Amino acid sequence: MTYLYPQIIFSKLFGACLLASLMLLAPLTAQAEYGDVVLNNRAEQSGMRPVIFPHWFHRIRFKCKVCHTEVGFEMRAGANDILMADIIDGKLCGKCHNNKIAWGPQNCHLCHSGLPGLKTGIRGGDSTGGPGKW
């Protein structure tokens, strides 16, 4: 049985070298595929700061279909008619932001955190592997 010992060592060494080689082939810089979405169709007109929606943060936790099929969001920034009354009623953002899954709508400053004057649109990475161009 002692003659198998060098084969085991070689196997583990080969596996470690293969892993190291694959890591060297990986890109050195990481880029976010999804940026932040600024929502300001109504916010400033209502006396609130623009909403900064961290799309990347949600995307790393959920598949696209969760929000864009099951919750009902359109696939284009600015295309959704989002009203605070709907969120409070548990629609759109309010499906999760209900104080059970995530903070509720009474924590205004957590979403309405953009600087005044920001236009609705995507900030940061704006290319996706999705079905259309943003």
GUKOLMI-796190 format. One record per residue (C-alpha): z, y, x negated. Coordinates in Angstrom, 2 decimals, always signed. Layout:
// GUKOLMI-796190
{atom {Z,Y,X}}
...
***
This chain:
// GUKOLMI-796190
{atom {+0.00,+0.00,+0.00}}
{atom {+0.52,+2.41,-2.88}}
{atom {-3.25,+2.63,-3.42}}
{atom {-3.59,+4.61,-0.10}}
{atom {-1.37,+7.44,-1.31}}
{atom {-4.15,+9.28,-3.25}}
{atom {-6.41,+9.09,-0.16}}
{atom {-3.75,+10.76,+2.00}}
{atom {-3.28,+13.53,-0.55}}
{atom {-7.06,+14.01,-0.81}}
{atom {-7.36,+14.12,+3.00}}
{atom {-4.71,+16.82,+3.35}}
{atom {-6.13,+18.79,+0.42}}
{atom {-9.63,+18.60,+1.90}}
{atom {-8.32,+19.79,+5.29}}
{atom {-6.53,+22.76,+3.70}}
{atom {-9.66,+23.73,+1.71}}
{atom {-11.82,+23.47,+4.80}}
{atom {-9.44,+25.71,+6.75}}
{atom {-9.33,+28.26,+3.92}}
{atom {-13.16,+28.28,+3.73}}
{atom {-13.48,+28.89,+7.46}}
{atom {-11.00,+31.76,+7.27}}
{atom {-13.08,+33.40,+4.53}}
{atom {-16.16,+33.26,+6.76}}
{atom {-14.37,+35.06,+9.61}}
{atom {-15.00,+38.81,+9.99}}
{atom {-12.54,+40.93,+8.03}}
{atom {-12.13,+43.63,+10.67}}
{atom {-11.19,+43.10,+14.28}}
{atom {-12.66,+45.30,+16.98}}
{atom {-11.55,+45.62,+20.56}}
{atom {-14.25,+44.57,+22.97}}
{atom {-12.67,+46.51,+25.81}}
{atom {-11.31,+50.03,+25.50}}
{atom {-9.10,+52.13,+27.73}}
{atom {-10.44,+53.37,+31.05}}
{atom {-9.64,+56.95,+32.03}}
{atom {-9.34,+57.46,+35.80}}
{atom {-9.53,+61.09,+36.79}}
{atom {-11.61,+61.28,+39.95}}
{atom {-8.61,+62.53,+41.95}}
{atom {-5.57,+62.67,+39.65}}
{atom {-5.77,+66.26,+38.41}}
{atom {-6.91,+67.53,+41.81}}
{atom {-3.64,+66.08,+43.12}}
{atom {-1.54,+67.72,+40.40}}
{atom {-1.13,+64.54,+38.34}}
{atom {-2.24,+63.69,+34.83}}
{atom {-5.24,+61.33,+34.48}}
{atom {-4.55,+57.60,+34.55}}
{atom {-5.06,+55.66,+31.34}}
{atom {-5.82,+52.05,+32.23}}
{atom {-5.47,+49.80,+29.16}}
{atom {-8.32,+47.42,+29.97}}
{atom {-7.91,+45.55,+26.66}}
{atom {-4.25,+44.85,+27.42}}
{atom {-5.09,+43.36,+30.81}}
{atom {-8.13,+41.50,+29.50}}
{atom {-6.23,+39.58,+26.84}}
{atom {-3.93,+38.27,+29.57}}
{atom {-6.33,+37.67,+32.47}}
{atom {-9.90,+36.51,+32.96}}
{atom {-12.35,+39.09,+34.33}}
{atom {-12.48,+37.39,+37.73}}
{atom {-8.81,+38.06,+38.42}}
{atom {-9.33,+41.80,+38.82}}
{atom {-13.07,+42.01,+39.40}}
{atom {-13.30,+39.27,+42.03}}
{atom {-9.88,+38.38,+43.40}}
{atom {-8.40,+41.91,+43.42}}
{atom {-11.71,+43.64,+44.21}}
{atom {-12.43,+46.13,+41.41}}
{atom {-16.06,+47.11,+40.81}}
{atom {-17.40,+46.41,+37.32}}
{atom {-18.07,+50.08,+36.49}}
{atom {-15.58,+52.70,+35.35}}
{atom {-15.27,+55.38,+38.02}}
{atom {-16.87,+53.25,+40.74}}
{atom {-13.60,+52.33,+42.44}}
{atom {-12.05,+54.53,+45.10}}
{atom {-8.41,+54.16,+44.12}}
{atom {-5.81,+55.87,+46.31}}
{atom {-2.07,+55.85,+45.67}}
{atom {-1.56,+54.91,+49.33}}
{atom {-3.56,+51.72,+48.71}}
{atom {-1.53,+50.89,+45.60}}
{atom {+1.73,+51.42,+47.50}}
{atom {+0.34,+49.14,+50.26}}
{atom {-0.22,+46.38,+47.67}}
{atom {-3.97,+46.79,+47.27}}
{atom {-5.93,+47.10,+44.02}}
{atom {-3.43,+47.89,+41.20}}
{atom {-0.61,+47.34,+43.69}}
{atom {-1.36,+43.61,+43.88}}
{atom {+0.47,+43.25,+40.55}}
{atom {+2.20,+46.61,+40.11}}
{atom {+4.76,+45.86,+42.81}}
{atom {+8.06,+45.69,+40.86}}
{atom {+7.80,+41.89,+40.90}}
{atom {+4.90,+41.11,+38.56}}
{atom {+4.78,+44.51,+36.85}}
{atom {+6.39,+47.93,+37.31}}
{atom {+5.83,+49.58,+40.66}}
{atom {+4.05,+52.80,+41.63}}
{atom {+7.24,+54.88,+41.51}}
{atom {+6.93,+54.87,+37.69}}
{atom {+4.18,+57.50,+37.79}}
{atom {+4.28,+58.48,+34.12}}
{atom {+3.48,+54.94,+32.93}}
{atom {-0.04,+55.15,+34.38}}
{atom {-0.57,+58.91,+34.71}}
{atom {-0.27,+59.44,+30.98}}
{atom {-3.61,+61.00,+30.01}}
{atom {-4.02,+64.50,+28.69}}
{atom {-5.30,+67.03,+31.22}}
{atom {-9.05,+67.47,+31.18}}
{atom {-10.00,+63.89,+30.31}}
{atom {-13.13,+62.76,+32.14}}
{atom {-13.36,+59.43,+33.96}}
{atom {-14.89,+56.80,+31.70}}
{atom {-14.26,+54.33,+28.92}}
{atom {-12.59,+55.35,+25.65}}
{atom {-12.79,+53.04,+22.66}}
{atom {-14.83,+49.85,+22.67}}
{atom {-17.45,+50.13,+25.38}}
{atom {-19.57,+47.05,+24.89}}
{atom {-18.68,+43.88,+26.70}}
{atom {-20.05,+40.41,+26.99}}
{atom {-20.13,+40.99,+30.74}}
{atom {-23.06,+41.23,+33.13}}
{atom {-24.02,+44.87,+32.65}}
{atom {-23.93,+47.86,+30.40}}
{atom {-21.14,+50.36,+30.92}}
***
